[in-house]
Amino acid sequence: MILLLRSVPGAMAATLGQPLFWGSLALALVIAGAFAYPVNRWLIARGRGHAVIHQHHGHH
């Protein structure tokens, strides 16, 4: 995410009231999600997802 923010001119200096801040943040989150989604599906398909950990803590 930091790499994306550094690649957008002015994004690191943008304040909360500026659309550049929110646009850069939204774009970074979309890119991160695009990478995380297939990894999570792969982990869940192999029984290694987040929900598996709850079995060890007694949650159902």
Contact map, one row per residue, 1 for C-alpha under 8 A:
111110000000000000000000000110010000000000000000000000000000
111111000000000000000000000000000000000000000000000000000000
111111100000000000000000000000000000000000000000000000000000
111111110000000000000001000100000000000000000000000000000000
111111110011000000000001100100000000000000000000000000000000
011111111011000000000000000000000000000000000000000000000000
001111111000000000000000000000000000000000000000000000000000
000111111110000000000001000000000000000000000000000000000000
000001111111000000000000000000000000000000000000000000000000
000000011111110000010000000000000000000000000000000000000000
000011011111110000011001000000000000000000000000000000000000
000011001111110000001000000000000000000000000000000000000000
000000000111111000000000000000000000000000000000000000000000
000000000111111101011000000000000000000000000000000000000000
000000000000111111001000000000000000000000000000000000000000
000000000000011111101100000000000000000000000000000000000000
000000000000001111101000000000000000000000000000000000000000
000000000000011111111100000000000000000000000000000000000000
000000000000000111111110000000000000000000000000000000000000
000000000110010001111111000000000000000000000000000000000000
000000000011011111111111100000000000000000000000000000000000
000000000000000101111111110000000000000000000000000000000000
000000000000000000111111111000000000000000000000000000000000
000110010010000000011111111100000000000000000000000000000000
000010000000000000001111111110000000000000000000000000000000
000000000000000000000111111111000000000000000000000000000000
000000000000000000000011111111100000000000000000000000000000
100110000000000000000001111111110000000000000000000000000000
100000000000000000000000111111111000000000000000000000000000
000000000000000000000000011111111100000000000000000000000000
000000000000000000000000001111111110000000000000000000000000
100000000000000000000000000111111111000000000000000000000000
000000000000000000000000000011111111100000000000000000000000
000000000000000000000000000001111111110000000000000000000000
000000000000000000000000000000111111111000000000000000000000
000000000000000000000000000000011111111100000000000000000000
000000000000000000000000000000001111111110000000000000000000
000000000000000000000000000000000111111111000000000000000000
000000000000000000000000000000000011111111100000000000000000
000000000000000000000000000000000001111111110000100000000000
000000000000000000000000000000000000111111111000000000000000
000000000000000000000000000000000000011111111100000000000000
000000000000000000000000000000000000001111111111100000000000
000000000000000000000000000000000000000111111111110000000000
000000000000000000000000000000000000000011111111100000000000
000000000000000000000000000000000000000001111111100000000000
000000000000000000000000000000000000000000111111100100000000
000000000000000000000000000000000000000000111111110100000000
000000000000000000000000000000000000000100111111111110000000
000000000000000000000000000000000000000000010001111111000000
000000000000000000000000000000000000000000000000111111100000
000000000000000000000000000000000000000000000011111111110000
000000000000000000000000000000000000000000000000111111111000
000000000000000000000000000000000000000000000000011111111111
000000000000000000000000000000000000000000000000001111111111
000000000000000000000000000000000000000000000000000111111110
000000000000000000000000000000000000000000000000000011111110
000000000000000000000000000000000000000000000000000001111111
000000000000000000000000000000000000000000000000000001111111
000000000000000000000000000000000000000000000000000001100111
